[in-house]
Amino acid sequence: MLHSRAATILRHTPSQGYATGNSTLGFHKILVLNTPTRRDRRHTMEAQRRFHKLSFDYTRTFGPPEANHLALKQGYLINGTHLACYLSHLHAYKRMVAENIETALILEDDVDMELDIRERLAPIMARVHEEYGGDWDMLFVGHCTFDANEPGDLPYWGPPGRGPELYVAGYPMCMHAYVVTRECARRLAVVLEERLKTVGHDIDLVLAIGVQFGMSTVLGVSPPPIVQVGRGGLPSDLRRPGEMDTGQRLDRSTLYHLGLRTSDPRLLPQYIEWAITAD
């Protein structure tokens, strides 16, 4: 367990606000997980970077062969593409610690964002600063399922243009767009390495279960201004035959505006309703 907010040791010096107009949306870094062989995804990420005048740091990722080798060597309980994803996020946390990165927005390479992403994040980060100062661990700018703590009565087909609103996350799912602080990354780098040997789950499920039991101060944004493009738009290495698409709605999609998506994501549901299957 990491820690509860009441017992937090996180004490960053409060800033005077977040400069969402800068090249990293007010965070110290934007770290993008992109496998070198996925040039299609690099292309869409670069298009968004240029359009929004952002600065991306592409960070190391793991492939299934390397992940499988490490699973055998280290005794990890998962392998393949799911372990590769887990290790890629874990490496980003270790990089934050090594390079003394205070806050990082971590993006997977299959995301799309609202055309007015800066304007949507500005009031959210103002509230984070006002209500929490430096006393928070993670902020899920993107998430793929409705959270029980989330404001609003229409989780899957909510009214267009609503929000954004800040809330305390109860069960955040999906890791395509979230902010983590350096001190949280330091703890995660240790805890998640250990849990690879004791918990046979994907990283988002491990974190969600941990958050449910109060392991950290985790916040969410509703509706999410950064979403997954979807397995139909950018095929996923994690997709199984017959598995549902993961595309999520945006009010004004950057990629659609740039002509890099053929269908308007306003027609998609806000969140994914995962089918429940027996183990």
N, C-alpha and C positions, 0 to 999 in steps of 0.2 A: 504494500500500500504506500502511496506517495505521501499524502498528508491531507488533512482537512483544512478548509479556509481558516477556521478558528485557530488552528495551530500552525499557520503558515510561517515559513521563515523567509518568504519572498519579500524583499523590501527594496524595490528599485527606487531611484530618485525620481519623483513625479516630474514629467516634462510639462511644458506650457501648452500642450495640445499636440495633435498629430498633423503633420504637414502632408495631407493626402494629395496635395498638388505636386509633390515631388516625384522623382522617377521610381521610387519604391513604395509609393502610396503611404508614406509616413513611417514605414518599418525600416529596420537597418538593411535588410536584404530581402529580395524575392528569390527563393531557391526553386528551380524548376527541375523535376525529375523527368529526364528524357533519355530513353535508350537510343544510342547512336544509330541503330538500324531503322528506327522509326522516323524516317525523314518526312513522312506525311504529317506527323504530329509536330515535328520541329517547324515545318512550314507554317502551320496554323498558329503556333505559339509566337513565332517571329512576326507574323502579320499583326497579331494583337499587340505585341510589344511595340512595334513601330507606330501603330495607330494611336495607342494611348501614351506614347512617349515614355515607356517604362524601361527599367534596367533589370535584366534577368541575369542570374548566375545559374548556369546549368551545372547540376551536381551529379555525382557518381550514382549509377544504378547497377543492379545485379541482374544477370540473366539466369534462366532455369538451370543450365548445366553447372554454373558456379555455385548456385544456391544448393543444388543437390549434393555437390561435393562437400560444402560446408555442413550440410545437414548430417551427413555420415560422419564427418570428422568431429563435429561439436555435439552430436547427440540431440539435434533439434527434432521436435515432434511434428513439424510440417515441412514440406518440400515443394519443389516445382515453382510455378509462377507465383503462387501465394507467398511462399517464403521469399522469393526474389523481391516482391513488392515490400514485404515486411523489412527486409534488410536494407532496401533503398531508403526508406524513411528513417530507419535506425542510423544509417550513415549520415543523413542530414543532421540529426541531433548531435552526433559526434563531431561533425564539422562545425556546428555552432559553438560547441564548447571549445574546440581547438582554436578557432579564429575569433573567439570572444564576440560573437554576434548576439547583440542584446535581444532583438526580436527578428523573426523571419516569417514571411508569408511563404508557406510551402505549397507549391502547385504541382499536380500531376499534369502530364502533357496532353490530356484529352478534355481540357476545359474550354468553356466559352464564358464570356462575362458580359454584364450589362453595359450598354453603350455609355451610360453615365456612372460608371463604377466609382469614380472619384467622389461625385456628389452623394452617392449612396453610402459610401464608407465614412464620409466626414462626420455626420451626426452620430453614427455608431461609435466611432472612436472618441468623439467628444464625451459621450455618455460613459464609455469605459474609463476614460481619464477622470471624469467627475465622480463616478460611483466607486471605482476600484483603485484609482491611482496606479501604482505598480504592483498591486496585490492581486494578480491573476496569473493563470498559467497558460491556457489555450483559448483561442477564439475560432470557432468553426464558421468561417465566412461562407463555406459551402457544406451542405450535408444532403443526403439523398433520401432520408425517411423523415416522416413527421415525428417530432419530439413531444412527449407528453407534457413537457413544461412550456411548449411553444405557444405564443399568443395566437388567437384567431380560431374561428369555428369551422373553417373549411380547409382541412389539411391537404386535400389532393387537388381541388379545383377552386382555390381561393380567388378572391377578386383581383383582377389585374391592377397593377400600379400600387398595391398596398405596401406599406412599410417604407423603409426597413425598420425593424424593431430589435432591440437587444433583450436577451433572456438568459437565464442560467440553464445550461444544457443538462438534461437528465439521462439521455441515452444517445449521444451523437454517433451517427453512422456514416461511413465513407470518408476517405482521406484525400480527396482531390483538391481541397482548398481550405487551409487552416493556418492560423498564426500560433507560433509557440515561442515562449520566452526562453532566454538562455538558461535560467536556473531550472526551469521545467525540463528543458532538453537534457541538462546534466543528469537529472534524476531518471528520466526516461531511458537514457543510454545505458544505465545500469539495470534498472528494473526490467525493461523489455528484453534485454539480453538473457536475463535469468529465466524469464517466462517462456522463452522459446524452448527451454528444456523441460518445462513443467506444464505448459498449457498449449494444447494443440489447436489453436485458433488463429485466424487472420488478425492482423494488427488492429484493425478498426473494431473488431468484436472484443478484443482484449481491453482496449481503451474504454469502450462503451460500458463494459461490465465494471471496470474499475471506477469510472465516473459515477455509475449508479450506486456504488458503495462509498462515495465521497473521497476518492483518492486524490482529487485535485479541484482547483477552481476553474471550471470550464464554462465558457460562454458561447452563445450561438446567435446567428443573425437570421431573422425571419422577415420576408422570404429570402433565401440565399441569392446574392447577386453574382456568384460564380458557380456554375453548374457543370456537370459532365455533358459532353456533346452527345454521348450515347454510343452503344456498341454498333448500332447501324451506321452512324455517321463516321466514326473512327473505330474500326474493329478492334476489340480488346483481346489481349493475350489471355485474359482470365475467363473469357466467354466459353461456355460449354454448349454443345449442339442443342438447339431447341430452347436455349435460355432467353428470357425476356430482354428487351432493350432497356438501356439505362438513361436514355435522354430525359432531360428535365426542362421545364418551361423557363423562359426568360421573357421579360416585357419587351426589351429591345436588344436583340442579340448582336454582339460585335461581329461575329463571323457571318451572320446572315446579311448584315449591313455591308460587309466587305465582299459578298458574293461567294463565300467559302462554305456555305451551307445551302443545300438546295431546298430545304423546307423550313418554314418559319417556326421556331420553337415555342411561339405563343400558343400553338395548337397542342402542345404536350402537357401532361399532368405536371403539377408542381413537384411531386415526390413519387418515389417508386414504392409500390406495395409488393414487397417480396412474398413469393409463394412459400408457404410453410411445408417443408418436406420432412419425412421421417429420417432419422440418422441411420 
